[in-house]
């Protein structure tokens, strides 16, 4: 009976389509790994350590990527509450992280800005620190959610609710990666046709989604996928720095509206931020063709179709199981 079950026979001896154990194993491993990573950053974030908050937020987003990419393998009754809780963790950290980065950039800006703008920078820093202080409560709430018994219980329930699908995991992974990459190419094409902060931000978001999916599937693609992720890293960092400069500029605009008598200094600071953002944008525009031209797209499609692992439902794997 055990042998028949392994090769796709039910107890009555009738042939049935085999289920994919590889999908179950990879989903189980990815979920446990991402939850463990998230928990490892809670203590630092709860102490309001800048990098701790950042690491916890990134870990929560990576966990959400696992929940999204494997959504069809999780029973909805178990997935829905856990997914909602993890999303709340991410959202509770977002504004605090944004303000931490903006304050750090403002300190760097002071070192190279004209001295005539320093009083305006000091006033801006004071206002941003006040805004950041108001975000302490959401940060504490996110850490409490990650430490809660409900989080642990929902995680365990989800681990036990992973299904064994009939579709090969490798086909599912390839389809997911191709979809993410196509979305990135489309977002980049839209930005080329209609350049704006909004369309470039969509490129940045598409990059993140693709990278998270690539990291999830890295264990079945091996070194080629690691190399592909490395190729994306420089472009992602440029867009991340561009977004930080854009956010700082927007806060400086807010300061100029709320703080009287400093319109001139704030306008000068805004020009510096715009110049920084444009430099980063130019660097991204120069490097982007290496990721989006025809050769790059062909190489990506080939990579996604070339896993380094055999599915447990492949003919070779079933033959080996029969021989065992």
PyMOL commands that set and color helices and strands:
alter all, ss='L'
color gray80, all
select helices_A, chain A and resi 2-7+21-40+42-46+50-69+71-73+76-112+115-133+136-147+149-159+169-193+197-221+223-258+263-292+294-304+315-323
alter helices_A, ss='H'
color red, helices_A
deselect
rebuild
show_as cartoon
